[in-house]
């Protein structure tokens, strides 16, 4: 086996160990989506009713993976990710709030209207 083949095999084996860390989790707990929906009053000001940003600089969060949404909110809360509004909003969220909001926004099928 050449050095190149060994390196490729090592990278492939490492990928087998990293893959599960990025795998999607099971379905959210029963009631998580409804609980998340009940928390969205503040979110809707910027992210709209269906998770579509109300301004081009605001990200669309409807239909994003729950893992991505949870990590983003956790990072805002912990100060690892900064935004003047999101850092303040996330600082008041519990772990359950974050899970429920992520479940709600992940469940949305966002629709976009193409410009004419």
C-alpha positions as CSV (number, residue, x, y, z in Angstrom):
1,X,0.0,0.0,0.0
2,X,1.4,3.3,-1.0
3,X,1.6,6.3,1.3
4,X,-1.2,8.0,-0.7
5,X,-3.4,4.9,-0.2
6,X,-2.7,4.9,3.5
7,X,-3.5,8.6,3.8
8,X,-6.8,8.1,1.9
9,X,-7.7,5.1,4.1
10,X,-6.9,7.1,7.3
11,X,-9.1,10.0,6.1
12,X,-11.9,7.6,5.3
13,X,-11.8,5.9,8.7
14,X,-11.7,9.3,10.4
15,X,-14.8,10.3,8.5
16,X,-16.6,7.2,9.9
17,X,-16.0,8.5,13.5
18,X,-17.0,12.2,12.7
19,X,-20.2,11.4,10.7
20,X,-22.4,10.4,13.6
21,X,-21.6,13.8,15.3
22,X,-23.3,15.5,12.4
23,X,-26.2,13.1,12.1
24,X,-29.7,14.4,12.6
25,X,-31.3,13.5,15.9
26,X,-34.6,11.6,16.4
27,X,-37.9,13.4,16.0
28,X,-38.4,16.2,18.6
29,X,-40.2,15.4,21.8
30,X,-44.0,15.3,21.6
31,X,-45.3,18.8,22.0
32,X,-41.9,20.5,21.2
33,X,-43.2,22.1,18.0
34,X,-46.3,23.5,19.6
35,X,-44.2,24.8,22.6
36,X,-41.8,26.4,20.1
37,X,-44.7,28.0,18.3
38,X,-45.8,29.6,21.5
39,X,-42.4,31.2,22.0
40,X,-42.1,32.9,18.6
41,X,-43.7,36.2,19.3
42,X,-40.3,38.0,19.6
43,X,-38.8,35.9,16.7
44,X,-41.6,36.9,14.3
45,X,-40.6,40.6,14.4
46,X,-37.5,39.8,12.3
47,X,-38.0,36.3,11.0
48,X,-41.7,36.6,10.0
49,X,-44.5,34.1,10.5
50,X,-42.8,31.4,8.5
51,X,-39.2,31.9,9.4
52,X,-38.4,34.1,6.3
53,X,-36.4,37.2,7.2
54,X,-38.4,40.4,7.0
55,X,-35.2,42.2,5.7
56,X,-32.5,41.0,3.3
57,X,-29.9,41.0,6.1
58,X,-32.0,38.8,8.4
59,X,-31.5,35.0,7.8
60,X,-34.3,32.7,6.8
61,X,-34.6,30.1,9.5
62,X,-37.8,28.3,8.5
63,X,-37.0,24.7,7.4
64,X,-33.4,24.8,8.8
65,X,-32.2,21.7,10.6
66,X,-33.0,21.6,14.3
67,X,-29.3,20.9,15.1
68,X,-28.2,24.1,13.2
69,X,-30.9,26.2,14.9
70,X,-30.1,24.9,18.4
71,X,-26.4,25.4,17.9
72,X,-26.9,29.0,16.7
73,X,-29.1,29.9,19.6
74,X,-26.7,28.2,22.1
75,X,-23.8,30.1,20.6
76,X,-25.6,33.4,20.8
77,X,-26.5,32.7,24.4
78,X,-22.9,31.7,25.3
79,X,-21.4,34.7,23.5
80,X,-19.6,32.5,20.9
81,X,-21.7,34.1,18.2
82,X,-22.6,37.8,18.5
83,X,-25.4,39.9,17.2
84,X,-26.8,43.0,19.0
85,X,-30.4,41.6,19.0
86,X,-29.9,37.9,19.0
87,X,-27.4,37.9,21.8
88,X,-29.9,39.6,24.1
89,X,-32.8,37.5,23.0
90,X,-31.0,34.2,23.3
91,X,-29.6,35.1,26.8
92,X,-33.2,34.6,28.2
93,X,-33.8,31.2,26.5
94,X,-33.6,28.0,28.5
95,X,-32.3,24.8,27.0
96,X,-35.9,23.6,26.6
97,X,-36.9,26.9,24.9
98,X,-34.0,26.4,22.4
99,X,-35.0,22.8,21.6
100,X,-38.6,23.8,21.2
101,X,-37.9,26.8,19.0
102,X,-35.6,24.7,16.9
103,X,-38.2,22.0,16.5
104,X,-40.8,24.6,15.5
105,X,-38.7,26.4,12.9
106,X,-37.4,23.2,11.5
107,X,-40.9,21.9,11.0
108,X,-41.8,24.9,8.7
109,X,-41.8,24.5,5.0
110,X,-40.8,27.9,3.9
111,X,-42.3,29.3,0.7
112,X,-40.6,31.9,-1.3
113,X,-42.1,34.1,-4.0
114,X,-39.9,34.7,-7.0
115,X,-39.6,38.3,-8.1
116,X,-41.4,39.2,-11.3
